Structure formats: structure tokens, C-alpha cells
Amino acid sequence: MAVKLLVVGQTKEKFYLQSEAEYAKRLTRFCKLNYVVVPSSKKSEVAEECLQMEEQNLFKHIGANDYVVLLDEGGEEYSSRKFAQRLNHLLVNHTGLTFVIGGAFGFSQKMKDRSNAKWSLSKLTFPHHLVRTIFLEQLYRGFTILNGGKYHND
């Protein structure tokens, strides 16, 4: 099974890169992770212009039949077990599963309209580079829950 993760902007901090790489490596036991970095837009100081430029880059990697989940602070929140159940449901019922982590300004209205769901990892606001590690860890945790692993403790 394949999972696509689209992220906006290159991560520069070594500690984030290391944590992302660690969870991406762990995920190879459970899925084929297609991790795609699209450029962030720094060509404008106007948020809406940046969002539109990032939107164009994101849409290049979203298929017509992809089920798209935006990771957004205003989305649905789940416990880790419920996250695993939702993940399983999506993997069973959809051939193309794409998660998207936006840039500093979030998502354009067109991206929000295209999405099938919005999930939140917390009511707290995190830097978008940290969200990548948190999401990859939760994805790994979800797969271990689904496969009866001992990683998750209730």
C-alpha cells in the first residue's frame, strides 16, 4: 500500500531532517511512502499570492482520484487509536491516499475545496517543519496499532 505525503518547503534544520528520516525508514515495514517536497513561495509578501503559487505546485502531485487529507489546525482531531482506524478505512477504500502539510500560511481556498478531509494533530499551532515529524510518527504509530505492534501504550 502506498501513502503520499506532500509538504511545502525544504527542511533545513538537521534535527528535523533526522527525525523525518527515522520515521520514514520505520514506515517502510508497513507502506510505500512517497514523500514529495514542493517549493514554498517566497516571491511575495502577500499571503494569498504565496498560497496560490504553492497551490499550483501541490496540484501537480495530486491525482484526480486521490483522497486528499489536509493537515490543518481546524480539522478533525483523533486519538491515536481512532487515527489508526481512520487510516485503515482510507487505505481499504481508496487507491490514492495523499496527506498534505502546508506552508507557513496554510492552504489556499482551492486546496481546501479539493480536499476530502481535514485532520488536526492538535489545537496547538506548530511550525510546519515540526508537523512533518509529528505526522510521520503518528502514521508509524497508526500502522503499529493496526498490525498489533507494541509501540503504542494506552
C-alpha positions in Angstrom: 0.0 0.0 0.0 1.2 3.5 -0.8 0.8 6.7 1.1 1.8 10.1 -0.4 2.9 13.0 1.8 3.1 16.4 0.2 4.9 19.1 2.1 5.6 22.7 1.3 9.2 24.0 1.6 12.5 22.4 2.2 13.5 21.5 5.7 16.9 22.9 6.6 17.3 22.0 10.3 19.3 18.9 10.7 17.4 17.6 13.7 14.1 17.8 11.8 15.7 16.0 8.8 17.0 13.3 11.1 13.7 12.7 12.8 11.8 12.7 9.5 14.2 10.2 8.1 13.9 7.9 11.1 10.2 7.6 10.9 10.2 7.3 7.1 12.6 4.4 7.5 10.4 2.8 10.1 7.4 3.2 7.8 9.0 1.0 5.1 7.8 -2.0 7.1 4.2 -1.0 6.5 3.8 1.1 3.4 5.5 2.7 0.4 5.8 6.3 1.5 6.0 8.8 -1.4 7.4 11.9 0.3 7.2 14.9 -2.0 8.6 18.4 -1.2 7.2 21.2 -3.2 8.8 24.7 -3.1 7.5 27.3 -0.7 6.7 30.6 -2.2 8.8 33.5 -1.0 8.2 35.6 -4.1 5.6 37.7 -2.5 4.8 39.2 0.9 1.1 38.8 0.3 -0.1 35.6 1.9 -2.8 34.9 -0.8 -0.3 35.2 -3.6 2.0 32.8 -1.8 -0.8 30.3 -1.3 -1.8 30.4 -4.9 1.8 29.7 -6.0 2.1 26.8 -3.6 -1.3 25.5 -4.7 -0.1 25.2 -8.2 2.9 23.1 -7.1 0.8 20.9 -4.9 -1.8 20.2 -7.6 0.9 18.8 -9.8 1.2 15.9 -7.4 -2.5 15.3 -6.7 -4.3 12.8 -8.9 -7.9 13.2 -10.0 -8.9 10.1 -7.9 -6.7 10.8 -4.9 -8.3 11.0 -1.5 -6.7 14.2 -0.1 -6.3 14.9 3.6 -5.1 18.3 4.6 -3.3 18.5 8.0 -4.9 21.7 9.3 -5.3 23.1 12.8 -9.0 23.5 12.1 -9.5 19.8 11.1 -10.9 16.8 13.0 -8.9 15.6 16.0 -8.4 11.9 16.7 -6.9 9.8 19.4 -4.0 7.6 18.2 -6.3 4.6 18.1 -9.0 6.5 16.2 -6.3 7.8 13.9 -5.3 4.2 13.1 -9.0 3.3 12.4 -9.5 6.2 10.1 -6.2 5.4 8.3 -7.2 1.8 7.9 -10.6 2.8 6.5 -9.0 5.1 3.9 -6.4 2.6 2.9 -9.0 -0.1 2.4 -11.5 2.2 0.5 -9.2 4.4 -1.6 -6.4 3.7 -4.0 -4.7 7.0 -3.8 -4.2 8.4 -0.3 -2.5 11.8 -0.1 -1.8 13.8 3.0 -0.7 17.4 2.7 1.2 19.7 5.1 1.0 23.3 4.0 3.5 26.1 4.4 3.6 29.0 6.8 0.3 30.4 5.6 -1.6 27.1 5.4 -3.8 26.4 2.4 -5.5 28.3 -0.4 -9.3 28.1 -0.6 -8.9 26.0 -3.8 -6.8 23.4 -1.9 -9.4 23.4 0.9 -12.1 22.8 -1.6 -10.2 20.0 -3.3 -9.6 18.2 0.0 -11.7 15.3 1.1 -10.9 15.7 4.8 -9.0 17.9 7.2 -7.3 16.4 10.2 -5.7 18.2 13.0 -2.8 16.9 15.1 -3.5 19.3 17.9 -5.3 22.5 18.8 -1.8 23.9 19.4 0.0 25.6 16.5 3.3 24.0 15.5 6.0 25.1 13.0 5.1 23.3 9.7 8.5 21.6 9.7 7.8 20.1 13.2 4.4 18.9 12.0 6.2 16.6 9.4 7.9 14.7 12.2 4.8 14.6 14.4 2.7 13.3 11.4 5.2 10.7 10.4 5.4 9.5 13.9 1.6 9.2 14.2 1.5 7.5 10.8 4.0 5.0 12.1 2.1 4.7 15.4 -1.1 4.1 13.4 0.4 1.3 11.4 1.9 -0.4 14.5 -1.6 -0.3 16.2 -3.2 -1.8 13.1 -0.6 -4.5 13.0 -0.7 -5.4 16.7 2.7 -3.9 17.5 3.9 -3.0 21.0 4.9 0.6 20.1 1.7 2.2 21.3 0.8 2.1 25.0 -2.7 3.0 26.2 
